[in-house]
Amino acid sequence: MATTFSSAERELLLEILEEHHRELLREISRTKHHDYKIVLRQKVSLLESMVKKTQADEVVEQVLQPL
């Protein structure tokens, strides 16, 4: 399923993802429960993948824009 975002929507999405990324990293550093840390690290990996894809979509859109 492909979803197209406007430039403003993409910027907001990246901002939200990056803030959540920072929150997850803080939570990982504070938790003592090993199994919970594993779950949080998996979420961080997924989140990082989403950020990369969103940023890549932005680059592709910029390249495809007419001059």
ZALO-993297 format. One record per atom (N, C-alpha, C, O): chain; atom name; x, y, z; residue number from 0. Coordinates in steps of 0.05 Angstrom, whole numbers, plus 5000, padded with zeros to 4 digits. Layout:
REM residues N
{pt 'A'; 'CA'; {X; Y; Z}; NUM}
...
REM end
This chain:
REM residues 67
{pt 'A'; 'N'; {5017; 4977; 5000}; 0}
{pt 'A'; 'CA'; {5000; 5000; 5000}; 0}
{pt 'A'; 'C'; {5018; 5025; 5000}; 0}
{pt 'A'; 'O'; {5034; 5028; 5018}; 0}
{pt 'A'; 'N'; {5014; 5041; 4980}; 1}
{pt 'A'; 'CA'; {5030; 5066; 4978}; 1}
{pt 'A'; 'C'; {5013; 5089; 4987}; 1}
{pt 'A'; 'O'; {4990; 5092; 4980}; 1}
{pt 'A'; 'N'; {5025; 5107; 5003}; 2}
{pt 'A'; 'CA'; {5012; 5131; 5012}; 2}
{pt 'A'; 'C'; {5029; 5154; 5004}; 2}
{pt 'A'; 'O'; {5053; 5154; 5008}; 2}
{pt 'A'; 'N'; {5016; 5175; 4994}; 3}
{pt 'A'; 'CA'; {5030; 5199; 4985}; 3}
{pt 'A'; 'C'; {5024; 5221; 5005}; 3}
{pt 'A'; 'O'; {5001; 5226; 5011}; 3}
{pt 'A'; 'N'; {5045; 5234; 5014}; 4}
{pt 'A'; 'CA'; {5042; 5256; 5033}; 4}
{pt 'A'; 'C'; {5051; 5282; 5020}; 4}
{pt 'A'; 'O'; {5069; 5282; 5003}; 4}
{pt 'A'; 'N'; {5039; 5304; 5028}; 5}
{pt 'A'; 'CA'; {5049; 5330; 5019}; 5}
{pt 'A'; 'C'; {5075; 5335; 5033}; 5}
{pt 'A'; 'O'; {5082; 5321; 5052}; 5}
{pt 'A'; 'N'; {5089; 5355; 5025}; 6}
{pt 'A'; 'CA'; {5115; 5362; 5037}; 6}
{pt 'A'; 'C'; {5111; 5369; 5067}; 6}
{pt 'A'; 'O'; {5126; 5360; 5084}; 6}
{pt 'A'; 'N'; {5090; 5384; 5073}; 7}
{pt 'A'; 'CA'; {5084; 5392; 5101}; 7}
{pt 'A'; 'C'; {5077; 5367; 5118}; 7}
{pt 'A'; 'O'; {5085; 5365; 5141}; 7}
{pt 'A'; 'N'; {5061; 5349; 5106}; 8}
{pt 'A'; 'CA'; {5054; 5325; 5121}; 8}
{pt 'A'; 'C'; {5079; 5307; 5126}; 8}
{pt 'A'; 'O'; {5081; 5296; 5148}; 8}
{pt 'A'; 'N'; {5096; 5305; 5106}; 9}
{pt 'A'; 'CA'; {5120; 5289; 5110}; 9}
{pt 'A'; 'C'; {5138; 5301; 5131}; 9}
{pt 'A'; 'O'; {5150; 5287; 5148}; 9}
{pt 'A'; 'N'; {5141; 5328; 5131}; 10}
{pt 'A'; 'CA'; {5157; 5341; 5152}; 10}
{pt 'A'; 'C'; {5146; 5335; 5180}; 10}
{pt 'A'; 'O'; {5161; 5330; 5198}; 10}
{pt 'A'; 'N'; {5120; 5337; 5183}; 11}
{pt 'A'; 'CA'; {5107; 5332; 5209}; 11}
{pt 'A'; 'C'; {5111; 5303; 5217}; 11}
{pt 'A'; 'O'; {5117; 5297; 5240}; 11}
{pt 'A'; 'N'; {5107; 5285; 5198}; 12}
{pt 'A'; 'CA'; {5111; 5257; 5204}; 12}
{pt 'A'; 'C'; {5139; 5251; 5213}; 12}
{pt 'A'; 'O'; {5143; 5237; 5233}; 12}
{pt 'A'; 'N'; {5159; 5262; 5199}; 13}
{pt 'A'; 'CA'; {5187; 5258; 5208}; 13}
{pt 'A'; 'C'; {5192; 5270; 5235}; 13}
{pt 'A'; 'O'; {5206; 5258; 5251}; 13}
{pt 'A'; 'N'; {5181; 5293; 5241}; 14}
{pt 'A'; 'CA'; {5184; 5305; 5267}; 14}
{pt 'A'; 'C'; {5172; 5287; 5289}; 14}
{pt 'A'; 'O'; {5185; 5283; 5310}; 14}
{pt 'A'; 'N'; {5149; 5276; 5284}; 15}
{pt 'A'; 'CA'; {5136; 5258; 5303}; 15}
{pt 'A'; 'C'; {5152; 5232; 5307}; 15}
{pt 'A'; 'O'; {5157; 5224; 5330}; 15}
{pt 'A'; 'N'; {5162; 5221; 5285}; 16}
{pt 'A'; 'CA'; {5177; 5196; 5287}; 16}
{pt 'A'; 'C'; {5204; 5201; 5302}; 16}
{pt 'A'; 'O'; {5212; 5185; 5318}; 16}
{pt 'A'; 'N'; {5217; 5223; 5296}; 17}
{pt 'A'; 'CA'; {5242; 5229; 5309}; 17}
{pt 'A'; 'C'; {5238; 5234; 5339}; 17}
{pt 'A'; 'O'; {5255; 5226; 5355}; 17}
{pt 'A'; 'N'; {5217; 5248; 5347}; 18}
{pt 'A'; 'CA'; {5212; 5252; 5375}; 18}
{pt 'A'; 'C'; {5206; 5226; 5389}; 18}
{pt 'A'; 'O'; {5216; 5221; 5411}; 18}
{pt 'A'; 'N'; {5191; 5209; 5377}; 19}
{pt 'A'; 'CA'; {5185; 5182; 5389}; 19}
{pt 'A'; 'C'; {5210; 5166; 5391}; 19}
{pt 'A'; 'O'; {5214; 5151; 5410}; 19}
{pt 'A'; 'N'; {5228; 5168; 5371}; 20}
{pt 'A'; 'CA'; {5253; 5154; 5372}; 20}
{pt 'A'; 'C'; {5269; 5162; 5396}; 20}
{pt 'A'; 'O'; {5280; 5145; 5411}; 20}
{pt 'A'; 'N'; {5271; 5188; 5401}; 21}
{pt 'A'; 'CA'; {5285; 5198; 5425}; 21}
{pt 'A'; 'C'; {5272; 5187; 5451}; 21}
{pt 'A'; 'O'; {5286; 5180; 5469}; 21}
{pt 'A'; 'N'; {5246; 5187; 5452}; 22}
{pt 'A'; 'CA'; {5232; 5177; 5475}; 22}
{pt 'A'; 'C'; {5238; 5147; 5480}; 22}
{pt 'A'; 'O'; {5242; 5139; 5503}; 22}
{pt 'A'; 'N'; {5238; 5132; 5458}; 23}
{pt 'A'; 'CA'; {5244; 5103; 5461}; 23}
{pt 'A'; 'C'; {5273; 5099; 5471}; 23}
{pt 'A'; 'O'; {5277; 5082; 5488}; 23}
{pt 'A'; 'N'; {5291; 5114; 5461}; 24}
{pt 'A'; 'CA'; {5319; 5111; 5470}; 24}
{pt 'A'; 'C'; {5322; 5118; 5500}; 24}
{pt 'A'; 'O'; {5336; 5105; 5515}; 24}
{pt 'A'; 'N'; {5307; 5139; 5509}; 25}
{pt 'A'; 'CA'; {5307; 5146; 5537}; 25}
{pt 'A'; 'C'; {5295; 5123; 5554}; 25}
{pt 'A'; 'O'; {5306; 5116; 5575}; 25}
{pt 'A'; 'N'; {5273; 5112; 5544}; 26}
{pt 'A'; 'CA'; {5260; 5090; 5558}; 26}
{pt 'A'; 'C'; {5278; 5065; 5560}; 26}
{pt 'A'; 'O'; {5279; 5052; 5580}; 26}
{pt 'A'; 'N'; {5293; 5059; 5538}; 27}
{pt 'A'; 'CA'; {5311; 5037; 5538}; 27}
{pt 'A'; 'C'; {5332; 5041; 5560}; 27}
{pt 'A'; 'O'; {5339; 5022; 5574}; 27}
{pt 'A'; 'N'; {5343; 5065; 5561}; 28}
{pt 'A'; 'CA'; {5364; 5070; 5581}; 28}
{pt 'A'; 'C'; {5354; 5069; 5609}; 28}
{pt 'A'; 'O'; {5370; 5065; 5628}; 28}
{pt 'A'; 'N'; {5329; 5073; 5614}; 29}
{pt 'A'; 'CA'; {5318; 5074; 5641}; 29}
{pt 'A'; 'C'; {5307; 5047; 5651}; 29}
{pt 'A'; 'O'; {5305; 5042; 5675}; 29}
{pt 'A'; 'N'; {5300; 5030; 5632}; 30}
{pt 'A'; 'CA'; {5287; 5005; 5640}; 30}
{pt 'A'; 'C'; {5308; 4984; 5649}; 30}
{pt 'A'; 'O'; {5331; 4984; 5639}; 30}
{pt 'A'; 'N'; {5301; 4968; 5668}; 31}
{pt 'A'; 'CA'; {5318; 4947; 5678}; 31}
{pt 'A'; 'C'; {5310; 4919; 5668}; 31}
{pt 'A'; 'O'; {5326; 4900; 5671}; 31}
{pt 'A'; 'N'; {5286; 4917; 5658}; 32}
{pt 'A'; 'CA'; {5276; 4891; 5650}; 32}
{pt 'A'; 'C'; {5286; 4884; 5622}; 32}
{pt 'A'; 'O'; {5280; 4897; 5602}; 32}
{pt 'A'; 'N'; {5302; 4863; 5621}; 33}
{pt 'A'; 'CA'; {5315; 4855; 5596}; 33}
{pt 'A'; 'C'; {5296; 4849; 5573}; 33}
{pt 'A'; 'O'; {5300; 4859; 5551}; 33}
{pt 'A'; 'N'; {5275; 4834; 5578}; 34}
{pt 'A'; 'CA'; {5255; 4828; 5557}; 34}
{pt 'A'; 'C'; {5242; 4853; 5546}; 34}
{pt 'A'; 'O'; {5236; 4854; 5522}; 34}
{pt 'A'; 'N'; {5236; 4872; 5564}; 35}
{pt 'A'; 'CA'; {5223; 4896; 5555}; 35}
{pt 'A'; 'C'; {5243; 4913; 5538}; 35}
{pt 'A'; 'O'; {5234; 4925; 5518}; 35}
{pt 'A'; 'N'; {5268; 4912; 5545}; 36}
{pt 'A'; 'CA'; {5288; 4926; 5529}; 36}
{pt 'A'; 'C'; {5289; 4915; 5500}; 36}
{pt 'A'; 'O'; {5292; 4930; 5481}; 36}
{pt 'A'; 'N'; {5287; 4889; 5498}; 37}
{pt 'A'; 'CA'; {5287; 4876; 5472}; 37}
{pt 'A'; 'C'; {5264; 4886; 5455}; 37}
{pt 'A'; 'O'; {5267; 4892; 5432}; 37}
{pt 'A'; 'N'; {5240; 4887; 5467}; 38}
{pt 'A'; 'CA'; {5217; 4897; 5453}; 38}
{pt 'A'; 'C'; {5221; 4926; 5444}; 38}
{pt 'A'; 'O'; {5214; 4933; 5421}; 38}
{pt 'A'; 'N'; {5232; 4942; 5462}; 39}
{pt 'A'; 'CA'; {5236; 4970; 5456}; 39}
{pt 'A'; 'C'; {5257; 4973; 5433}; 39}
{pt 'A'; 'O'; {5254; 4990; 5416}; 39}
{pt 'A'; 'N'; {5278; 4957; 5433}; 40}
{pt 'A'; 'CA'; {5298; 4958; 5412}; 40}
{pt 'A'; 'C'; {5286; 4950; 5385}; 40}
{pt 'A'; 'O'; {5294; 4961; 5365}; 40}
{pt 'A'; 'N'; {5268; 4931; 5385}; 41}
{pt 'A'; 'CA'; {5254; 4923; 5360}; 41}
{pt 'A'; 'C'; {5238; 4947; 5350}; 41}
{pt 'A'; 'O'; {5237; 4952; 5326}; 41}
{pt 'A'; 'N'; {5225; 4961; 5368}; 42}
{pt 'A'; 'CA'; {5209; 4984; 5360}; 42}
{pt 'A'; 'C'; {5227; 5006; 5349}; 42}
{pt 'A'; 'O'; {5220; 5020; 5329}; 42}
{pt 'A'; 'N'; {5250; 5010; 5361}; 43}
{pt 'A'; 'CA'; {5270; 5029; 5351}; 43}
{pt 'A'; 'C'; {5278; 5022; 5323}; 43}
{pt 'A'; 'O'; {5280; 5040; 5306}; 43}
{pt 'A'; 'N'; {5284; 4997; 5318}; 44}
{pt 'A'; 'CA'; {5292; 4988; 5291}; 44}
{pt 'A'; 'C'; {5270; 4994; 5271}; 44}
{pt 'A'; 'O'; {5276; 5004; 5249}; 44}
{pt 'A'; 'N'; {5246; 4987; 5278}; 45}
{pt 'A'; 'CA'; {5223; 4993; 5259}; 45}
{pt 'A'; 'C'; {5220; 5023; 5254}; 45}
{pt 'A'; 'O'; {5216; 5031; 5232}; 45}
{pt 'A'; 'N'; {5222; 5038; 5275}; 46}
{pt 'A'; 'CA'; {5220; 5067; 5273}; 46}
{pt 'A'; 'C'; {5242; 5079; 5255}; 46}
{pt 'A'; 'O'; {5236; 5096; 5238}; 46}
{pt 'A'; 'N'; {5266; 5069; 5259}; 47}
{pt 'A'; 'CA'; {5288; 5079; 5242}; 47}
{pt 'A'; 'C'; {5284; 5072; 5213}; 47}
{pt 'A'; 'O'; {5291; 5087; 5195}; 47}
{pt 'A'; 'N'; {5273; 5048; 5208}; 48}
{pt 'A'; 'CA'; {5267; 5040; 5181}; 48}
{pt 'A'; 'C'; {5245; 5058; 5168}; 48}
{pt 'A'; 'O'; {5247; 5066; 5145}; 48}
{pt 'A'; 'N'; {5226; 5065; 5184}; 49}
{pt 'A'; 'CA'; {5205; 5083; 5175}; 49}
{pt 'A'; 'C'; {5216; 5111; 5169}; 49}
{pt 'A'; 'O'; {5208; 5123; 5149}; 49}
{pt 'A'; 'N'; {5234; 5121; 5185}; 50}
{pt 'A'; 'CA'; {5246; 5147; 5181}; 50}
{pt 'A'; 'C'; {5262; 5147; 5155}; 50}
{pt 'A'; 'O'; {5259; 5165; 5138}; 50}
{pt 'A'; 'N'; {5277; 5126; 5151}; 51}
{pt 'A'; 'CA'; {5293; 5124; 5126}; 51}
{pt 'A'; 'C'; {5276; 5123; 5101}; 51}
{pt 'A'; 'O'; {5282; 5136; 5081}; 51}
{pt 'A'; 'N'; {5254; 5108; 5102}; 52}
{pt 'A'; 'CA'; {5236; 5106; 5080}; 52}
{pt 'A'; 'C'; {5223; 5133; 5074}; 52}
{pt 'A'; 'O'; {5220; 5141; 5051}; 52}
{pt 'A'; 'N'; {5215; 5146; 5095}; 53}
{pt 'A'; 'CA'; {5202; 5172; 5092}; 53}
{pt 'A'; 'C'; {5221; 5193; 5080}; 53}
{pt 'A'; 'O'; {5214; 5209; 5063}; 53}
{pt 'A'; 'N'; {5246; 5192; 5090}; 54}
{pt 'A'; 'CA'; {5266; 5210; 5079}; 54}
{pt 'A'; 'C'; {5273; 5204; 5050}; 54}
{pt 'A'; 'O'; {5277; 5222; 5034}; 54}
{pt 'A'; 'N'; {5274; 5178; 5044}; 55}
{pt 'A'; 'CA'; {5279; 5169; 5016}; 55}
{pt 'A'; 'C'; {5257; 5178; 4998}; 55}
{pt 'A'; 'O'; {5263; 5187; 4975}; 55}
{pt 'A'; 'N'; {5232; 5177; 5007}; 56}
{pt 'A'; 'CA'; {5210; 5186; 4991}; 56}
{pt 'A'; 'C'; {5212; 5216; 4985}; 56}
{pt 'A'; 'O'; {5206; 5225; 4963}; 56}
{pt 'A'; 'N'; {5222; 5231; 5005}; 57}
{pt 'A'; 'CA'; {5225; 5260; 5001}; 57}
{pt 'A'; 'C'; {5246; 5265; 4980}; 57}
{pt 'A'; 'O'; {5243; 5283; 4964}; 57}
{pt 'A'; 'N'; {5268; 5251; 4981}; 58}
{pt 'A'; 'CA'; {5290; 5255; 4961}; 58}
{pt 'A'; 'C'; {5280; 5248; 4933}; 58}
{pt 'A'; 'O'; {5286; 5263; 4914}; 58}
{pt 'A'; 'N'; {5265; 5226; 4930}; 59}
{pt 'A'; 'CA'; {5255; 5218; 4904}; 59}
{pt 'A'; 'C'; {5236; 5239; 4894}; 59}
{pt 'A'; 'O'; {5237; 5246; 4870}; 59}
{pt 'A'; 'N'; {5219; 5250; 4911}; 60}
{pt 'A'; 'CA'; {5200; 5271; 4903}; 60}
{pt 'A'; 'C'; {5215; 5295; 4893}; 60}
{pt 'A'; 'O'; {5207; 5308; 4873}; 60}
{pt 'A'; 'N'; {5237; 5303; 4907}; 61}
{pt 'A'; 'CA'; {5252; 5327; 4899}; 61}
{pt 'A'; 'C'; {5266; 5322; 4872}; 61}
{pt 'A'; 'O'; {5267; 5340; 4856}; 61}
{pt 'A'; 'N'; {5276; 5298; 4868}; 62}
{pt 'A'; 'CA'; {5289; 5292; 4842}; 62}
{pt 'A'; 'C'; {5269; 5293; 4819}; 62}
{pt 'A'; 'O'; {5276; 5301; 4797}; 62}
{pt 'A'; 'N'; {5245; 5283; 4824}; 63}
{pt 'A'; 'CA'; {5226; 5282; 4803}; 63}
{pt 'A'; 'C'; {5211; 5308; 4797}; 63}
{pt 'A'; 'O'; {5197; 5310; 4777}; 63}
{pt 'A'; 'N'; {5215; 5328; 4814}; 64}
{pt 'A'; 'CA'; {5201; 5354; 4810}; 64}
{pt 'A'; 'C'; {5213; 5367; 4785}; 64}
{pt 'A'; 'O'; {5237; 5367; 4781}; 64}
{pt 'A'; 'N'; {5195; 5379; 4769}; 65}
{pt 'A'; 'CA'; {5205; 5393; 4745}; 65}
{pt 'A'; 'C'; {5219; 5419; 4753}; 65}
{pt 'A'; 'O'; {5213; 5431; 4773}; 65}
{pt 'A'; 'N'; {5239; 5426; 4737}; 66}
{pt 'A'; 'CA'; {5255; 5450; 4743}; 66}
{pt 'A'; 'C'; {5240; 5474; 4734}; 66}
{pt 'A'; 'O'; {5250; 5496; 4737}; 66}
REM end
